[in-house]
Each structure stands twice: as C-alpha cells, then as structure tokens.
C-alpha cells in the first residue's frame, strides 16, 4: 500500500485516519503495518464497502477536500471491491533506529549471532558475502551484486531485506550501503579485518 508524502504527513499529524482503495484482494490486513519512508503506518479495521457508503466526513478523514474528489480518484469501476482502511497512526521504523546504533547490547549480540548461525546452516557463507559485497560496493545496483554472488536478483533483494530487518543495511536510490550497525556487525562477525 503506497501513500503520497502529503498523506503520510497527515497521518503523522493525526488529520488523516482513513484510506480507501480498490483491490482485487487487500494488500494489508487489520492489525498489520505498512513501512513507508516516513515510518510505519499501523492498520486498524479493514472492510469492504460500497462507494455510496462513503460519507463526506470520511473523505475529509482520508485527506480529501470533499467527497467528490475522493470519488473521482476511486472511479466508478465496480469490478474491484472497495476497501475502507482505518489508519491507526504512524510510528518510527525500528530499523532506522537500529542502523544508527553501532553498540550491541547482550540481546542484540545474541540475536545477531543466532540469526547468522541459522543462516550459515542453510547457506554457508552467503549472508556474510552479501554484507561484504554491499560494504565493498555501496550504491551498486542489486542486479550487479546478485550476479557477483551468483544468485537471482529477486532472491538477493529478499535476503538483503532480512539484513535490513536487523538494521545492518539501508537502501539507497540505487543499491545499498552498510549502516553504522552493519559496519560494527561485520567486525563482530569477523567478515573483514
């Protein structure tokens, strides 16, 4: 689920508390969350509705000046169900906080070592090789890094997301770079001197 920057600002300010989307099937679920550039948008209730069920107040809660503007954007295409999504606010993305922190507490060290030990059993040397490749080649496209590791690009990107969950990497306009935490992790794991 994508949000325009102005909508994200409205969610953060508490002015926007609803969204409406036409989907073949929902891309979010009640109680879930959507990561965005501005933080993590929490999803409340999710329900299928009819276009005529949207009240003018709902349109304003979704960031529109009036109901007509929302209806124009949604269109009258009745082929896809219309969803009303309650937005329960926005919070900081914990990965951003993590990647700025070079120091590992005991729990952080244990999580890192446990995760890499599990990955090593499944694919020896692969995840350390990803970290090393990104560290040695910041801003290099994913396709090039994937090819250098002899892995399919989509698989590579999925695996980089696992590292991002630990706060070790961050995405750039093109490619990736190691975070401060990622640099500390490769030293801790002995990936490079």
C-alpha positions as a Markdown table, in Angstrom:
| # | Residue | x | y | z |
|---|---|---|---|---|
| 1 | Unk | 0.0 | 0.0 | 0.0 |
| 2 | Unk | 1.5 | 3.3 | -1.1 |
| 3 | Unk | 0.9 | 6.7 | 0.4 |
| 4 | Unk | 1.8 | 10.1 | -1.0 |
| 5 | Unk | 4.0 | 12.3 | 1.1 |
| 6 | Unk | 1.2 | 14.7 | 2.0 |
| 7 | Unk | -0.9 | 11.8 | 3.2 |
| 8 | Unk | 1.9 | 10.5 | 5.3 |
| 9 | Unk | 2.3 | 13.9 | 6.9 |
| 10 | Unk | -1.5 | 14.0 | 7.6 |
| 11 | Unk | -1.3 | 10.5 | 9.2 |
| 12 | Unk | 1.6 | 11.7 | 11.4 |
| 13 | Unk | -0.4 | 14.8 | 12.4 |
| 14 | Unk | -3.5 | 12.7 | 13.1 |
| 15 | Unk | -5.6 | 14.5 | 10.5 |
| 16 | Unk | -5.8 | 11.5 | 8.2 |
| 17 | Unk | -7.3 | 8.4 | 9.8 |
| 18 | Unk | -8.8 | 6.6 | 6.8 |
| 19 | Unk | -7.8 | 5.4 | 3.3 |
| 20 | Unk | -9.9 | 3.9 | 0.5 |
| 21 | Unk | -8.5 | 1.5 | -2.1 |
| 22 | Unk | -9.9 | -0.7 | -4.9 |
| 23 | Unk | -8.2 | -4.0 | -4.8 |
| 24 | Unk | -8.8 | -7.5 | -6.2 |
| 25 | Unk | -7.7 | -8.6 | -2.8 |
| 26 | Unk | -6.3 | -6.5 | 0.1 |
| 27 | Unk | -2.6 | -5.8 | 0.3 |
| 28 | Unk | -2.8 | -5.1 | 4.0 |
| 29 | Unk | -4.6 | -6.7 | 6.9 |
| 30 | Unk | -6.3 | -5.4 | 10.1 |
| 31 | Unk | -3.7 | -5.1 | 12.9 |
| 32 | Unk | -0.8 | -5.1 | 10.4 |
| 33 | Unk | 1.5 | -2.3 | 9.4 |
| 34 | Unk | 3.0 | -0.7 | 6.2 |
| 35 | Unk | 6.5 | 0.5 | 6.1 |
| 36 | Unk | 7.0 | 3.9 | 4.4 |
| 37 | Unk | 9.7 | 6.5 | 4.1 |
| 38 | Unk | 8.0 | 8.4 | 7.0 |
| 39 | Unk | 7.7 | 5.5 | 9.4 |
| 40 | Unk | 5.4 | 2.5 | 10.0 |
| 41 | Unk | 1.7 | 3.2 | 9.3 |
| 42 | Unk | -0.4 | 1.0 | 11.6 |
| 43 | Unk | -3.5 | -0.5 | 10.0 |
| 44 | Unk | -6.8 | -0.7 | 12.0 |
| 45 | Unk | -10.0 | -2.1 | 10.7 |
| 46 | Unk | -10.4 | -3.2 | 7.1 |
| 47 | Unk | -13.8 | -3.6 | 5.5 |
| 48 | Unk | -15.3 | -3.9 | 2.0 |
| 49 | Unk | -17.9 | -1.2 | 1.4 |
| 50 | Unk | -19.9 | 0.3 | -1.5 |
| 51 | Unk | -19.0 | 3.6 | -3.0 |
| 52 | Unk | -22.3 | 5.1 | -1.7 |
| 53 | Unk | -21.4 | 4.2 | 1.9 |
| 54 | Unk | -18.6 | 6.8 | 2.0 |
| 55 | Unk | -19.7 | 9.9 | 3.9 |
| 56 | Unk | -18.4 | 13.4 | 3.3 |
| 57 | Unk | -16.7 | 13.3 | 6.7 |
| 58 | Unk | -14.9 | 10.0 | 5.7 |
| 59 | Unk | -13.5 | 11.8 | 2.6 |
| 60 | Unk | -12.0 | 14.5 | 4.8 |
| 61 | Unk | -10.6 | 11.9 | 7.2 |
| 62 | Unk | -8.9 | 10.4 | 4.1 |
| 63 | Unk | -7.3 | 13.8 | 3.3 |
| 64 | Unk | -9.7 | 14.9 | 0.5 |
| 65 | Unk | -11.3 | 18.4 | 0.4 |
| 66 | Unk | -14.7 | 16.8 | -0.4 |
| 67 | Unk | -16.4 | 13.6 | -1.3 |
| 68 | Unk | -16.4 | 14.3 | -5.0 |
| 69 | Unk | -12.6 | 14.5 | -5.1 |
| 70 | Unk | -12.3 | 11.1 | -3.4 |
| 71 | Unk | -15.0 | 9.5 | -5.7 |
| 72 | Unk | -13.2 | 10.9 | -8.8 |
| 73 | Unk | -9.9 | 9.3 | -7.7 |
| 74 | Unk | -11.5 | 6.0 | -6.8 |
| 75 | Unk | -13.5 | 5.9 | -10.1 |
| 76 | Unk | -16.8 | 4.1 | -10.5 |
| 77 | Unk | -15.1 | 0.8 | -11.6 |
| 78 | Unk | -17.2 | -1.7 | -9.7 |
| 79 | Unk | -15.1 | -4.7 | -10.9 |
| 80 | Unk | -12.7 | -4.5 | -7.9 |
| 81 | Unk | -14.0 | -4.4 | -4.3 |
| 82 | Unk | -13.7 | -1.1 | -2.5 |
| 83 | Unk | -11.9 | -1.2 | 0.9 |
| 84 | Unk | -12.2 | 1.2 | 3.8 |
| 85 | Unk | -9.0 | 1.1 | 5.8 |
| 86 | Unk | -8.7 | 2.6 | 9.2 |
| 87 | Unk | -5.2 | 4.1 | 9.8 |
| 88 | Unk | -4.2 | 3.8 | 13.5 |
| 89 | Unk | -1.3 | 6.3 | 13.3 |
| 90 | Unk | 2.4 | 6.2 | 12.3 |
| 91 | Unk | 5.4 | 5.2 | 14.4 |
| 92 | Unk | 9.1 | 5.2 | 13.9 |
| 93 | Unk | 10.6 | 2.4 | 11.9 |
| 94 | Unk | 12.7 | 0.4 | 14.4 |
| 95 | Unk | 15.2 | -0.4 | 11.6 |
| 96 | Unk | 16.1 | 3.2 | 11.3 |
| 97 | Unk | 16.9 | 3.5 | 15.0 |
| 98 | Unk | 18.8 | 0.2 | 14.9 |
| 99 | Unk | 21.0 | 1.0 | 12.0 |
| 100 | Unk | 22.3 | 4.2 | 13.7 |
| 101 | Unk | 23.4 | 2.2 | 16.7 |
| 102 | Unk | 26.9 | 0.7 | 16.5 |
| 103 | Unk | 26.9 | -0.7 | 20.0 |
| 104 | Unk | 25.4 | -4.1 | 20.6 |
| 105 | Unk | 23.8 | -5.0 | 23.9 |
| 106 | Unk | 23.8 | -8.6 | 25.1 |
| 107 | Unk | 20.4 | -9.3 | 23.5 |
| 108 | Unk | 21.5 | -7.6 | 20.2 |
| 109 | Unk | 24.6 | -9.7 | 20.0 |
| 110 | Unk | 22.7 | -12.9 | 20.8 |
| 111 | Unk | 20.1 | -12.1 | 18.1 |
| 112 | Unk | 22.8 | -11.4 | 15.5 |
| 113 | Unk | 24.8 | -14.5 | 16.3 |
| 114 | Unk | 21.7 | -16.7 | 16.4 |
| 115 | Unk | 20.4 | -15.4 | 13.1 |
| 116 | Unk | 23.7 | -15.8 | 11.3 |
| 117 | Unk | 24.3 | -19.3 | 12.8 |
| 118 | Unk | 20.9 | -20.3 | 11.4 |
| 119 | Unk | 21.6 | -18.8 | 8.0 |
| 120 | Unk | 25.0 | -20.5 | 8.0 |
| 121 | Unk | 23.4 | -23.9 | 8.4 |
| 122 | Unk | 21.2 | -23.3 | 5.4 |
| 123 | Unk | 23.6 | -21.4 | 3.1 |
| 124 | Unk | 27.2 | -21.3 | 4.4 |
| 125 | Unk | 28.9 | -18.0 | 3.8 |
| 126 | Unk | 26.1 | -16.5 | 1.8 |
| 127 | Unk | 24.8 | -13.8 | 4.2 |
| 128 | Unk | 28.3 | -12.6 | 5.2 |
| 129 | Unk | 29.1 | -12.5 | 1.5 |
| 130 | Unk | 26.1 | -10.2 | 1.0 |
| 131 | Unk | 27.3 | -7.8 | 3.8 |
| 132 | Unk | 30.8 | -7.8 | 2.3 |
| 133 | Unk | 29.6 | -7.2 | -1.2 |
| 134 | Unk | 27.5 | -4.2 | 0.0 |
| 135 | Unk | 30.3 | -2.9 | 2.1 |
| 136 | Unk | 32.7 | -3.1 | -0.7 |
| 137 | Unk | 30.3 | -1.8 | -3.3 |
| 138 | Unk | 27.9 | 0.8 | -2.0 |
| 139 | Unk | 25.4 | 2.3 | -4.4 |
| 140 | Unk | 25.8 | -0.7 | -6.8 |
| 141 | Unk | 22.6 | -1.9 | -8.3 |
| 142 | Unk | 21.1 | -5.1 | -6.8 |
| 143 | Unk | 21.3 | -6.9 | -10.2 |
| 144 | Unk | 25.1 | -6.4 | -10.3 |
| 145 | Unk | 25.5 | -7.5 | -6.7 |
| 146 | Unk | 23.3 | -10.5 | -7.2 |
| 147 | Unk | 25.2 | -11.5 | -10.3 |
| 148 | Unk | 28.5 | -11.2 | -8.4 |
| 149 | Unk | 27.1 | -13.7 | -5.8 |
| 150 | Unk | 25.6 | -16.0 | -8.5 |
| 151 | Unk | 22.1 | -15.6 | -7.1 |
| 152 | Unk | 18.8 | -14.5 | -8.8 |
| 153 | Unk | 18.1 | -10.8 | -8.3 |
| 154 | Unk | 14.7 | -11.1 | -6.6 |
| 155 | Unk | 16.2 | -13.7 | -4.1 |
| 156 | Unk | 19.1 | -11.4 | -3.4 |
| 157 | Unk | 16.7 | -8.5 | -2.7 |
| 158 | Unk | 14.6 | -10.7 | -0.3 |
| 159 | Unk | 17.8 | -11.7 | 1.5 |
| 160 | Unk | 19.0 | -8.1 | 1.8 |
| 161 | Unk | 15.6 | -7.3 | 3.4 |
| 162 | Unk | 16.5 | -9.8 | 6.1 |
| 163 | Unk | 19.7 | -7.9 | 6.8 |
| 164 | Unk | 17.7 | -4.7 | 6.8 |
| 165 | Unk | 15.4 | -6.1 | 9.5 |
| 166 | Unk | 18.4 | -6.3 | 11.7 |
| 167 | Unk | 19.4 | -2.7 | 10.9 |
| 168 | Unk | 22.5 | -3.8 | 9.1 |
| 169 | Unk | 21.9 | -2.3 | 5.6 |
| 170 | Unk | 19.9 | 0.5 | 4.1 |
| 171 | Unk | 18.5 | 1.0 | 0.7 |
| 172 | Unk | 19.7 | 4.0 | -1.5 |
| 173 | Unk | 18.2 | 5.4 | -4.7 |
| 174 | Unk | 20.5 | 2.9 | -6.4 |
| 175 | Unk | 21.8 | -0.1 | -4.5 |
| 176 | Unk | 22.5 | -0.3 | -0.8 |
| 177 | Unk | 25.1 | 0.6 | 1.9 |
| 178 | Unk | 26.0 | -0.8 | 5.2 |
| 179 | Unk | 24.6 | 1.1 | 8.2 |
| 180 | Unk | 26.7 | 2.1 | 11.2 |
| 181 | Unk | 25.4 | -1.1 | 12.8 |
| 182 | Unk | 26.2 | -3.1 | 9.7 |
| 183 | Unk | 29.9 | -1.9 | 9.9 |
| 184 | Unk | 30.0 | -2.9 | 13.5 |
| 185 | Unk | 28.4 | -6.3 | 12.8 |
| 186 | Unk | 30.9 | -7.3 | 10.1 |
| 187 | Unk | 33.7 | -6.6 | 12.5 |
| 188 | Unk | 32.0 | -8.5 | 15.3 |
| 189 | Unk | 31.3 | -11.5 | 12.9 |
| 190 | Unk | 34.9 | -11.3 | 11.5 |
| 191 | Unk | 33.7 | -10.8 | 8.0 |
| 192 | Unk | 36.5 | -8.5 | 7.1 |
| 193 | Unk | 39.5 | -7.2 | 9.2 |
